[in-house]
Amino acid sequence: MPLDPKHIAEAQKQRLKLKQKVAKISPGIVNLQVLGCGAPGTPASVYLFTDQTRYLFNCGEGTQRLAYEHKTKLSCLENIFMTRTSWDRIGGLPGICLTMQDVGVPEVSLHGPPGLGELFKAMRRFVILKDMKVEAAEYGTGDVYEDHVMTLRYVVISRETGISPTEGDDQEQDAPIDDTDYYAYERKKQPSSSSKEECSQNSHGTRWTKRQEDSVMAYICKLKPRQGQLSLEKCVEQGVPAGPLLGQLKNGNDVTLPDGRLVRSCDVRAPDDPGPVFIFLDIPSEAYFKDFQQKAEIFAPYQQEATENSDHATFVIHFSPLSVMRCPEYKQFMDRFSASTRHIALNEVNSFSGYIAAHRIQYHLNQLDDQIFPLLKSQEASLNPSEYLGELDTLPDFKSTLADWKCQQEKHKEQRLRTARETQFPRLVFLGTGSSIPNKTRNVSATLILTNPQSSILLDCGEGTVGQIVRFFGKTQAETVLRSLKAVYISHLHADHHLGLIGLLQTRRKLFVDSCEPLLLLAPEQISYWLRLYDCRFESIHKDYVLIKNADMLENPFKDERLQEMGIKEVATCRVRHCPHSFGVALHTIALGSSCTDDENVKITYSGDTMPCESLIELGRGSTVLIHEATMEDELVAEAKLKMHSTLSQAIEQGRKMGARYTLLTHFSQRYAKIPRLRPDQQREGLGADLGIAFDNMEVTLDDLPTLCNMYPALKAMFISHFEEMEQKAIKRGNKKMRLEVARNGSKESSPTRFTADSKFIEKS
């Protein structure tokens, strides 16, 4: 959830003070960290950082989550350098900017090819950056960026004239305008009727001229020399007294002694250590080779022709695809560097994702059930299963609760032996079960429903969804799943529910090449503004989908021949209580291979984001499965109402009111990263027989549903430290609330009160 604006303002103030303090201090140690290696489903991004200053090079989908995974601080990140304006380089910018705003970054500068500024203009309705300024300036070859850490030179490399990546898309294109304020409800502001009328009048909107990417940006980064170590012996010889003058000399400043003599910093320090050179290069195709070769002299001073040893490039970071790197022209360029230069390729040649935490928790959950929580298929550079399993051995009650759970599973195991899991449909694969922003444990919203052996549909598509599919299924099977994906449903236009869509469309196109069947996109009509703008000004995607408006399915459920082939009889929607243009959906599918139901008709209802909602209850009546958001714990009902979300008990009640046979809870606030917090009475009595808690990388069949309710004790024992931390926070929150109430009522007679961990009663202390 976004942080309090007061917190953001204070963090910004502290950041500005720190920036002024270090502005004239050369960094001691500079680190180059590969955040994403460019493997399938993984962004290619590099983090260059010192103690107080940070720079990011490229920001594809999933960069924000990798930064969280590897404890990369974003509070000092103020410059992001992009090599291209393609989605695989910029797709993570919206998410990472929202996080940077929350940690108090006052402004960020985007460096790169033309068009970066347009990205945020297009997203301004669903990526709200009111507390952080984003600037994007255009630079040309020869321009220089310089600060106290480095001097960076821009090198523009252009595509050869006449060679175009697409044909026949140069005309102007119409796109509807979307002036909706998707966060008005959080400010207790309702969209005015006049704005609604204006939006309606402008629905046929604006015209954009088609723009194609015709240049990319390379960067030559020369770090400032590292100051030599201060020699105390030389300071004594010069008569420098102990105290602050030594600190000034250490920082490179000349000082005047009390007797009037000038002592120069260079006279009392060891020689400076010359800064290394880093080169960042991204050549998309052979169409750029002509200009690349013509600009060879710009790179020559850092290759074998370098006049100083310190000018030889230390690292060359290659974002270029593998097919380009294998070309003779590119190999010749690489051969011109000295033997000491190290080349780092961040592309499909790599196979590891870097999401170690996802593997760790999956190894833990796999101990409960190896079919509901299968081990992830993606390869990693280093995994230590024995270490992960050893962590469970240290938990006090885990072994006993696991044994109880296994005992309860015996009957279920017999059913599994009768029916092959891979023949059961529908199967639900939860790819993202967190809200707002991703963390190590839960990615943002996405649920894959495998409806038959050849077809699937995706419910919401948050940032990084393709990466989740690759990690869950493995590269080869993921390609099969993406080919089988026939439809995507988008519930509403908050960023955490649809920013993975463009990456998904592009991944499918690469798999199908020229025979790509358009995806059925069931979504709010207003998404077309964003998609058409991206199509016109960045990359062509309009041939990759066919839009079916959610509003058109309110009265008349959508029935289509393609749906029938997918095993879906119809799709119906309803409006729900969240931001404007928010919808719930119900799918009528056909059961295949299940041993626990005699009815071939299966109804799956998905809430999207919503408060308790009567229209959703009506839509979902008689559901086999309800997938409902449970963002907040019950004690935060006021905050849930403000944010127009549901608490855990409200979600449970929604399922029971509509008569859903089973309810699966998802979309948990990231404050409950591992396990949602139940009320004390719910913990004692357990979840009802119709309930289950969703996790990322969890696969559920109809036969699994009856067993999920028994899993909570084992989950609690597994995540006991996280659970106890949540309990302590709840106690502190309750005590703070009571103190405020006492202060507000002016009561002096009552003694202070406090909450206990095991009940909701208030005790006198």
C-alpha positions in Angstrom: 0.0 0.0 0.0 1.3 3.6 -0.7 2.8 5.3 2.3 1.5 8.3 4.2 2.3 11.5 2.3 3.8 13.0 5.5 6.3 10.1 5.6 7.2 10.7 2.0 7.7 14.5 2.6 10.0 13.7 5.5 12.0 11.1 3.6 12.4 13.6 0.7 13.7 16.3 3.1 16.3 13.8 4.6 17.3 12.8 1.1 18.0 16.4 0.0 20.1 17.0 3.1 22.2 13.9 2.3 22.6 14.9 -1.3 23.9 18.3 -0.4 26.3 16.8 2.1 27.9 14.3 -0.3 27.8 16.4 -3.5 31.5 17.3 -3.3 32.8 14.0 -1.9 34.3 11.5 -4.3 33.1 8.0 -3.6 35.4 5.5 -2.0 34.0 2.3 -3.4 31.8 1.9 -6.5 29.9 -1.3 -7.0 28.5 -2.8 -10.3 25.6 -5.2 -9.6 23.8 -7.2 -12.2 20.1 -7.1 -11.1 18.6 -9.0 -14.0 20.6 -11.2 -16.4 18.2 -11.1 -19.3 17.2 -14.8 -19.2 13.7 -15.7 -20.4 11.2 -14.1 -18.1 13.9 -12.0 -16.4 14.8 -8.3 -17.1 18.3 -7.2 -18.2 19.3 -4.5 -15.7 22.4 -3.2 -14.0 22.8 -1.2 -10.8 25.8 1.1 -10.3 26.1 2.4 -6.8 28.2 4.0 -4.1 27.4 4.6 -0.5 25.1 7.5 -1.2 24.4 7.6 -5.0 22.8 5.1 -7.3 22.3 4.6 -11.0 20.1 2.1 -12.9 20.8 1.0 -16.4 17.6 -0.4 -18.1 14.5 -1.4 -16.2 12.5 -4.2 -17.6 9.5 -5.9 -15.9 10.5 -7.5 -12.6 13.4 -5.1 -11.9 11.6 -3.7 -8.8 11.1 -7.2 -7.4 14.8 -8.2 -8.0 15.9 -5.0 -6.3 13.8 -6.0 -3.3 15.1 -9.6 -3.4 18.7 -8.4 -3.4 18.2 -5.6 -0.8 19.1 -3.0 -3.3 18.2 0.4 -1.8 16.2 2.7 -4.1 16.1 5.8 -1.8 19.2 7.3 -3.5 18.3 6.4 -7.1 17.8 9.6 -9.1 19.1 8.7 -12.5 17.9 5.8 -14.8 19.6 5.3 -18.1 17.7 3.4 -20.8 19.3 2.0 -23.9 16.0 1.6 -25.8 12.4 2.5 -25.6 11.2 -1.1 -26.0 9.1 -2.7 -23.3 11.8 -5.2 -22.4 13.9 -2.2 -21.4 11.3 0.1 -19.9 8.5 -2.2 -18.7 9.5 -1.9 -15.0 9.8 1.9 -14.9 6.2 2.5 -13.6 6.5 0.0 -10.8 9.9 1.1 -9.7 9.0 4.8 -9.8 6.0 4.1 -7.5 8.3 2.4 -5.0 10.9 5.2 -5.3 8.2 7.8 -4.5 7.2 5.8 -1.4 10.8 5.8 -0.1 11.2 9.6 -0.5 13.0 10.1 -3.8 12.0 13.7 -4.8 12.8 13.5 -8.5 14.2 11.1 -11.0 15.8 11.8 -14.4 15.3 9.4 -17.3 18.1 9.3 -19.8 17.8 7.6 -23.2 16.4 7.7 -26.7 13.4 10.0 -27.5 10.0 9.0 -26.2 10.6 8.2 -22.5 8.6 11.2 -21.3 5.6 10.0 -23.3 5.5 6.8 -21.3 4.5 8.5 -18.1 2.1 10.9 -19.8 0.2 7.8 -21.2 0.2 6.2 -17.7 -0.7 9.3 -15.7 -4.2 8.0 -14.8 -3.1 4.7 -13.2 0.5 5.5 -12.2 0.1 8.4 -9.8 3.4 10.2 -9.1 2.2 13.3 -7.3 5.1 13.3 -4.8 7.9 12.7 -7.2 8.9 14.6 -10.3 9.9 12.6 -13.4 12.0 14.3 -16.1 13.0 12.9 -19.4 15.4 14.9 -21.6 16.7 14.1 -25.1 20.5 13.7 -25.6 22.7 13.4 -28.6 26.1 11.9 -29.3 28.7 14.1 -27.7 26.5 15.2 -24.8 27.9 14.5 -21.3 26.3 13.9 -17.9 28.7 14.6 -15.0 28.4 14.5 -11.2 30.8 13.8 -8.3 30.8 10.1 -9.1 31.2 9.8 -12.8 31.4 11.4 -16.3 29.1 9.7 -18.7 29.0 10.1 -22.5 26.0 9.5 -24.7 26.4 7.7 -28.0 23.3 7.6 -30.3 23.3 4.7 -32.7 20.7 4.9 -35.5 19.0 2.4 -37.6 19.9 2.4 -41.3 17.5 4.5 -43.3 15.0 2.5 -45.3 15.1 -0.5 -43.1 11.9 -0.6 -41.0 10.9 -3.2 -38.5 7.2 -3.0 -39.5 5.4 -2.3 -42.7 2.2 -0.4 -43.4 1.8 1.2 -39.9 2.9 4.8 -40.7 -0.5 6.4 -40.8 -2.1 8.5 -38.0 -4.3 6.5 -35.7 -7.3 7.3 -33.6 -7.4 6.5 -29.9 -10.1 7.3 -27.3 -9.2 9.6 -24.4 -9.3 8.3 -20.8 -9.6 11.1 -18.3 -10.7 8.8 -15.4 -9.3 9.5 -12.0 -8.7 5.9 -10.8 -7.6 7.0 -7.3 -10.3 9.6 -6.6 -11.9 7.4 -4.0 -8.7 7.5 -1.8 -9.0 11.3 -1.7 -12.7 11.1 -1.0 -13.3 12.8 -4.3 -15.9 11.7 -6.8 -15.5 12.3 -10.5 -17.7 15.2 -11.4 -20.5 14.8 -13.9 -18.9 17.4 -16.1 -15.7 15.4 -16.3 -17.8 12.3 -17.1 -19.6 14.2 -19.9 -16.3 15.5 -21.2 -14.8 12.0 -21.2 -17.9 10.8 -23.1 -17.7 13.6 -25.6 -14.0 12.9 -26.2 -14.4 9.2 -26.4 -13.3 9.3 -30.1 -10.4 11.4 -28.8 -7.0 12.1 -30.2 -4.8 11.2 -33.1 -1.2 10.2 -32.8 1.4 9.9 -35.5 3.0 6.6 -35.7 6.6 6.7 -34.4 9.1 3.9 -34.7 12.2 3.3 -32.7 15.0 4.5 -35.0 17.8 4.9 -32.6 19.3 3.4 -29.4 21.6 4.8 -26.8 25.0 3.5 -25.7 26.8 4.9 -22.6 30.5 5.3 -21.9 30.9 5.7 -18.1 34.2 6.9 -16.6 34.3 7.0 -12.8 36.0 9.9 -11.0 39.4 9.0 -9.5 39.3 7.6 -6.0 41.1 9.9 -3.7 44.3 8.6 -2.2 44.5 7.6 1.4 45.3 10.5 3.8 48.9 10.2 5.3 48.8 11.2 9.0 52.6 11.3 8.9 52.6 13.9 6.2 49.9 15.9 8.1 52.1 16.0 11.2 55.0 17.1 9.1 52.9 20.0 7.8 51.7 20.9 11.3 48.1 20.0 10.8 46.4 19.7 14.2 44.0 16.9 15.1 40.4 17.8 14.4 38.1 18.8 11.6 40.9 20.0 9.3 42.0 16.4 8.8 38.5 15.5 7.6 38.6 18.3 5.1 42.0 17.2 3.7 40.7 13.6 3.5 37.8 14.8 1.4 40.1 16.5 -1.0 39.8 20.1 0.3 42.8 22.4 0.8 42.9 24.0 4.3 44.5 27.0 5.9 46.2 26.5 9.2 45.9 28.9 12.2 49.3 30.4 11.3 48.1 31.2 7.8 49.9 28.5 5.9 48.0 26.7 3.1 48.1 22.9 3.1 47.0 21.3 -0.1 45.1 18.0 0.0 47.2 16.5 -2.7 50.4 17.0 -0.7 49.2 14.9 2.3 47.4 12.1 0.4 48.6 9.1 -1.6 48.1 9.4 -5.4 44.6 9.2 -6.6 43.4 5.8 -8.0 42.1 6.5 -11.6 38.5 5.5 -12.1 37.5 2.5 -14.3 35.5 2.7 -17.5 32.2 0.9 -18.1 30.5 0.7 -21.5 26.8 -0.2 -21.8 25.8 -1.3 -25.3 22.5 -2.5 -26.9 22.3 -3.2 -30.6 18.9 -4.6 -31.4 19.6 -5.9 -35.0 21.9 -5.8 -37.9 20.0 -2.7 -39.2 22.1 -0.6 -36.7 25.5 -2.0 -37.8 26.2 0.7 -40.4 26.0 3.6 -37.9 27.6 1.5 -35.2 30.7 1.0 -37.4 30.8 4.6 -38.3 31.0 5.5 -34.6 33.8 3.1 -34.0 36.2 6.0 -33.3 34.1 7.0 -30.2 34.8 3.6 -28.6 38.5 3.3 -29.8 40.0 5.4 -26.9 38.7 2.6 -24.5 39.9 -0.3 -26.6 43.4 -1.5 -27.4 44.2 2.0 -28.7 43.9 3.5 -25.2 46.8 5.8 -24.4 46.5 5.2 -20.6 46.0 1.9 -18.8 43.2 3.4 -16.8 41.3 4.2 -20.1 41.0 0.5 -21.0 37.4 -0.5 -20.5 37.0 -2.6 -17.3 33.6 -4.0 -18.2 31.5 -3.9 -21.4 27.9 -4.7 -20.6 26.1 -6.2 -23.6 22.3 -5.9 -23.7 22.4 -6.9 -27.4 20.6 -10.1 -28.2 22.6 -13.3 -28.8 21.8 -13.3 -32.5 23.5 -9.9 -32.9 26.5 -10.8 -30.7 27.2 -13.8 -33.0 27.4 -11.6 -36.1 31.0 -11.1 -37.5 30.7 -7.3 -37.3 29.9 -7.4 -33.6 32.6 -10.0 -32.8 35.2 -7.7 -34.5 34.1 -4.8 -32.3 34.5 -7.0 -29.2 38.0 -8.2 -30.4 39.3 -4.6 -30.4 39.2 -4.5 -26.6 42.2 -5.4 -24.6 42.5 -8.8 -23.0 41.8 -7.3 -19.5 38.4 -6.1 -20.5 35.6 -8.3 -19.2 32.4 -8.7 -21.3 29.1 -9.4 -19.6 26.2 -10.6 -21.8 22.7 -9.9 -20.4 20.5 -11.7 -22.8 18.9 -15.1 -23.5 22.3 -16.8 -23.3 21.7 -16.9 -19.5 19.3 -19.3 -17.9 19.0 -18.2 -14.2 16.5 -15.7 -13.0 17.9 -14.5 -9.7 14.7 -15.0 -7.8 16.2 -17.2 -5.1 13.6 -16.3 -2.4 10.8 -17.7 -4.6 12.6 -21.1 -4.8 13.3 -21.0 -1.0 9.7 -20.6 0.0 8.6 -23.1 -2.7 10.9 -25.7 -1.1 9.2 -25.0 2.2 5.7 -25.2 0.8 6.6 -28.3 -1.2 6.9 -30.2 2.1 3.2 -29.8 2.7 2.2 -31.0 -0.8 4.5 -31.6 -3.7 1.6 -31.4 -6.2 -0.1 -28.3 -5.0 3.3 -26.6 -4.5 5.6 -28.2 -7.1 9.2 -27.1 -7.2 9.9 -24.3 -9.6 11.3 -25.4 -13.0 13.6 -22.4 -13.7 17.3 -22.9 -13.3 19.3 -20.8 -10.9 23.0 -20.1 -10.5 23.0 -21.3 -6.9 20.3 -23.2 -5.0 20.8 -24.9 -1.7 17.8 -27.2 -1.0 19.4 -28.8 2.1 19.8 -25.4 3.6 16.2 -24.5 2.9 14.8 -27.7 4.3 17.2 -27.4 7.3 15.4 -24.1 8.1 12.2 -26.1 8.7 13.9 -28.4 11.2 14.6 -25.6 13.5 11.0 -24.6 13.8 9.5 -25.7 17.2 6.1 -27.2 16.2 6.5 -27.7 12.5 7.3 -31.4 12.4 4.3 -32.4 14.5 1.8 -30.2 12.6 3.3 -31.5 9.3 2.7 -35.0 10.5 -1.0 -34.2 11.4 -1.4 -32.6 8.0 0.0 -35.6 6.2 -2.3 -37.9 8.1 -5.3 -35.9 7.0 -4.1 -36.1 3.4 -4.1 -39.9 3.2 -7.7 -40.1 1.9 -6.9 -37.4 -0.7 -3.8 -39.3 -1.7 -6.0 -42.3 -2.6 -8.1 -40.1 -4.9 -5.0 -38.8 -6.6 -3.9 -42.3 -7.5 -7.1 -42.8 -9.4 -6.9 -39.8 -11.6 -3.8 -38.4 -13.4 -3.4 -34.7 -12.4 -2.4 -33.6 -15.8 -5.8 -34.7 -17.2 -7.8 -32.7 -14.7 -9.4 -29.4 -15.8 -9.9 -26.7 -14.9 -6.6 -26.2 -13.0 -5.9 -22.9 -11.2 -2.3 -21.7 -11.1 -1.8 -18.7 -8.9 1.0 -16.6 -10.3 0.6 -13.4 -8.3 -1.3 -13.2 -4.9 0.0 -9.9 -3.5 -1.4 -6.4 -3.8 0.0 -3.0 -5.0 3.7 -3.9 -5.3 5.6 -7.2 -5.5 7.9 -8.5 -2.8 10.1 -11.6 -2.5 7.1 -13.9 -1.6 4.2 -12.6 -3.5 4.1 -11.0 -7.0 1.2 -8.8 -8.1 -2.1 -10.1 -9.4 -2.3 -12.9 -12.0 -4.2 -16.3 -12.0 -3.8 -18.7 -14.8 -6.8 -21.1 -15.5 -5.9 -24.1 -17.6 -9.3 -24.9 -19.1 -8.4 -27.9 -21.3 -5.2 -29.5 -22.6 -4.9 -26.9 -25.4 -6.3 -23.8 -23.8 -6.0 -21.4 -20.9 -7.2 -17.9 -19.8 -5.4 -15.4 -17.5 -7.3 -13.4 -14.8 -5.4 -10.1 -14.5 -1.8 -9.7 -15.6 0.4 -7.7 -13.2 4.0 -6.8 -13.9 6.2 -9.9 -14.2 3.5 -12.4 -15.1 5.5 -13.9 -18.0 8.4 -14.4 -15.6 6.2 -16.2 -13.2 5.0 -18.5 -15.9 8.6 -19.3 -16.9 9.7 -20.0 -13.4 6.7 -22.2 -12.6 6.6 -24.3 -15.8 10.2 -24.1 -17.0 11.3 -22.5 -20.3 10.1 -25.3 -22.7 6.7 -25.9 -21.0 6.2 -22.2 -20.5 6.3 -21.7 -24.3 3.6 -24.4 -24.6 1.4 -22.7 -22.0 1.9 -19.2 -23.6 0.9 -20.7 -27.0 -2.2 -22.2 -25.3 -3.2 -18.9 -23.8 -6.2 -17.7 -25.7 -7.7 -15.0 -23.5 -6.8 -12.5 -20.8 -9.3 -10.8 -18.5 -8.4 -7.5 -16.9 -10.6 -6.5 -13.9 -9.6 -2.8 -13.6 -6.9 -0.4 -14.6 -4.8 -0.2 -11.5 -1.2 -0.7 -12.4 -0.7 -3.9 -10.4 -3.4 -5.7 -12.4 -2.4 -5.0 -16.0 1.2 -3.8 -16.5 2.3 -7.3 -17.5 0.0 -7.3 -20.5 2.3 -5.7 -23.1 5.2 -8.1 -22.2 2.8 -11.0 -22.5 1.6 -9.9 -25.9 5.2 -9.5 -27.2 6.3 -12.8 -25.8 3.4 -14.6 -27.6 4.3 -12.8 -30.8 7.9 -14.0 -30.6 6.7 -17.5 -30.1 4.2 -17.5 -33.0 6.3 -15.2 -35.3 3.9 -14.3 -38.2 1.2 -16.8 -37.4 0.2 -15.2 -34.0 -3.5 -15.6 -33.3 -4.8 -12.4 -31.7 -5.5 -12.8 -27.9 -9.1 -12.2 -26.7 -8.7 -9.3 -24.3 -11.6 -9.0 -21.9 -11.0 -5.6 -20.3 -12.5 -2.2 -19.4 -12.9 -0.2 -22.6 -10.6 2.5 -21.2 -7.5 0.3 -21.5 -7.5 1.0 -25.3 -6.2 4.6 -24.6 -3.0 3.2 -23.0 -2.6 0.3 -25.5 -3.2 2.4 -28.6 -0.8 5.1 -27.4 1.9 2.5 -26.7 1.2 1.0 -30.1 1.5 4.3 -31.9 4.5 5.8 -30.1 6.6 2.8 -29.0 6.0 -0.6 -30.5 3.3 -2.1 -32.6 0.9 -4.4 -30.6 -2.6 -3.7 -32.1 -2.6 -6.9 -34.1 -1.9 -9.0 -31.1 -5.3 -8.7 -29.4 -9.0 -8.2 -29.9 -10.7 -6.1 -27.2 -14.0 -7.4 -25.7 -15.4 -4.7 -23.5 -16.2 -5.8 -19.9 -19.2 -3.5 -19.9 -20.7 -5.3 -22.9 -20.9 -8.5 -20.8 -23.0 -7.0 -18.0 -26.4 -7.7 -19.6 -25.4 -10.3 -22.2 -22.8 -12.9 -21.3 -20.1 -13.3 -23.9 -20.3 -16.5 -25.9 -18.0 -17.2 -28.7 -16.7 -20.1 -30.9 -13.2 -19.5 -29.6 -14.5 -19.7 -26.0 -16.2 -23.0 -26.8 -12.9 -24.4 -28.1 -11.3 -23.3 -24.8 -13.9 -25.2 -22.8 -15.6 -22.0 -21.6 -19.3 -21.8 -22.2 -19.7 -18.2 -21.4 -18.2 -15.2 -19.6 -20.3 -12.7 -17.6 -19.3 -9.6 -15.7 -20.7 -7.2 -13.0 -19.5 -3.9 -11.7 -17.8 -4.0 -8.3 -17.1 -1.4 -5.6 -13.5 -0.2 -6.3 -12.1 2.4 -8.6 -14.1 3.5 -11.7 -14.5 0.8 -14.4 -13.9 -2.1 -12.0 -15.5 -5.5 -12.8 -16.0 -8.9 -11.3 -16.3 -11.9 -13.7 -17.8 -15.4 -13.8 -16.6 -18.1 -16.1 -18.7 -21.2 -16.9 -16.3 -24.0 -17.8 -16.4 -27.7 -18.2 -14.9 -30.1 -15.7 -12.6 -32.8 -17.1 -10.9 -35.7 -15.2 -12.1 -34.7 -11.7 -13.1 -37.5 -9.3 -14.7 -35.2 -6.7 -17.6 -33.8 -8.8 -20.3 -35.5 -10.8 -21.3 -32.2 -12.5 -19.4 -31.3 -15.6 -20.3 -27.6 -15.2 -17.9 -25.6 -13.2 -18.5 -21.9 -12.4 -15.4 -19.9 -11.4 -16.0 -16.3 -10.1 -13.2 -13.8 -9.6 -13.8 -10.6 -7.6 -10.9 -8.5 -8.9 -10.5 -5.7 -6.3 -13.7 -4.7 -4.4 -15.4 -3.9 -1.2 -18.2 -6.3 -0.2 -20.5 -6.1 -3.2 -24.1 -7.3 -3.8 -23.7 -7.4 -7.6 -20.8 -9.8 -7.2 -22.9 -12.0 -4.9 -25.6 -12.1 -7.6 -23.1 -12.8 -10.4 -21.4 -15.6 -8.4 -24.4 -17.5 -7.1 -23.8 -21.2 -7.1 -20.1 -20.8 -7.9 -17.9 -23.9 -7.7 -14.9 -21.7 -6.8 -14.8 -18.0 -5.8 -11.4 -16.3 -6.0 -11.8 -13.2 -3.8 -9.4 -10.5 -2.7 -8.7 -10.3 1.0 -6.3 -7.4 1.1 -6.7 -6.4 4.8 -6.9 -8.1 8.2 -10.2 -7.6 10.0 -8.9 -5.0 12.4 -8.2 -2.7 9.5 -11.8 -2.5 8.3 -11.7 1.3 8.3 -8.6 1.3 6.0 -10.1 -1.3 3.8 -13.2 0.8 3.4 -11.1 3.9 2.5 -9.1 1.9 -0.1 -12.2 0.1 -1.3 -10.9 -3.3 -0.5 -12.2 -6.3 1.5 -11.0 -7.7 4.8 -10.4 -11.4 5.2 -13.8 -12.0 7.0 -15.6 -9.9 4.5 -14.3 -12.0 1.6 -15.3 -15.2 3.5 -18.8 -13.8 4.0 -19.1 -12.9 0.3 -18.4 -16.5 -0.6 -21.0 -17.8 1.8 -23.7 -15.3 0.8 -23.4 -16.4 -2.9 -23.3 -20.1 -1.9 -19.9 -20.7 -3.4 -18.8 -24.2 -2.7 -15.2 -23.1 -2.1 -13.6 -19.7 -1.6 -9.9 -19.1 -2.3 -8.4 -15.9 -0.7 -5.8 -13.8 -2.6 -4.5 -10.3 -3.2 -3.0 -9.9 0.3 -1.5 -6.7 1.5 2.3 -6.9 1.4 2.3 -6.4 5.1 1.2 -10.1 5.2 3.9 -11.2 2.8 3.9 -14.9 3.9 0.6 -15.7 5.6 -2.5 -13.6 6.3 -3.4 -12.8 9.9 -6.6 -14.5 11.2 -8.6 -13.3 14.2 -7.8 -15.3 17.4 -11.2 -17.1 17.2 -10.5 -18.1 13.6 -7.1 -19.4 14.6 -8.6 -21.5 17.3 -11.5 -22.8 15.3 -9.6 -23.1 12.0 -10.7 -22.1 8.5 -14.1 -23.4 7.4 -14.2 -26.5 5.2 -14.9 -24.2 2.2 -11.8 -22.0 2.5 -8.3 -21.9 1.2 -5.4 -19.4 1.2 -3.6 -18.8 -2.1 0.1 -18.6 -2.6 2.3 -17.7 -5.6 3.2 -20.8 -7.6 0.3 -22.8 -6.2 -1.6 -25.2 -8.5 -5.1 -26.3 -7.5 -7.4 -28.8 -9.1 -11.0 -29.5 -8.2 -9.9 -32.5 -6.2 -7.5 -30.4 -4.1 -10.2 -28.0 -2.9 -11.6 -30.0 0.0 -8.1 -30.3 1.6 -7.0 -26.7 1.5 -8.9 -25.7 4.7 -6.7 -28.1 6.8 -3.5 -26.5 5.8 -3.5 -23.4 8.0 -1.9 -24.9 11.2 1.0 -26.2 9.2 1.4 -22.9 7.4 1.3 -21.0 10.7 4.0 -23.3 12.1 6.1 -22.8 9.0 5.9 -19.0 9.1 5.8 -18.7 12.9 8.3 -15.9 13.1 6.4 -13.8 10.5 3.1 -14.7 12.3 4.4 -13.5 15.7 5.7 -10.3 14.2 2.2 -9.6 12.8 0.7 -10.3 16.2 3.1 -7.8 17.9 2.2 -5.2 15.3 -1.5 -5.8 15.9 -1.0 -5.4 19.7 0.9 -2.1 19.2 -1.7 -0.9 16.8 -4.5 -1.7 19.2 -2.8 -0.1 22.2 -2.1 3.0 20.1 -5.7 3.2 19.1 -6.8 3.0 22.8 -4.4 5.7 23.8 -5.7 8.0 21.1 -9.3 7.3 22.2 -8.4 8.1 25.9 -6.7 11.3 24.8 -9.6 12.3 22.6 -12.2 11.6 25.3 -10.0 13.4 27.9 -10.4 10.5 30.4 -8.1 10.8 33.4 -9.9 8.3 35.6 -9.3 5.2 33.4 -6.1 3.4 33.7 -4.2 2.7 30.5 -5.4 -0.3 28.5 -3.8 -2.8 26.3 -4.6 -5.6 23.8 -3.4 -9.1 24.4 -2.1 -11.4 21.7 -4.6 -14.2 22.2 -7.9 -12.3 22.5 -9.7 -9.2 21.4 -10.7 -8.3 25.0 -9.1 -5.3 26.6 -7.3 -5.7 29.9 -6.5 -3.2 32.6 -2.8 -2.9 33.2 
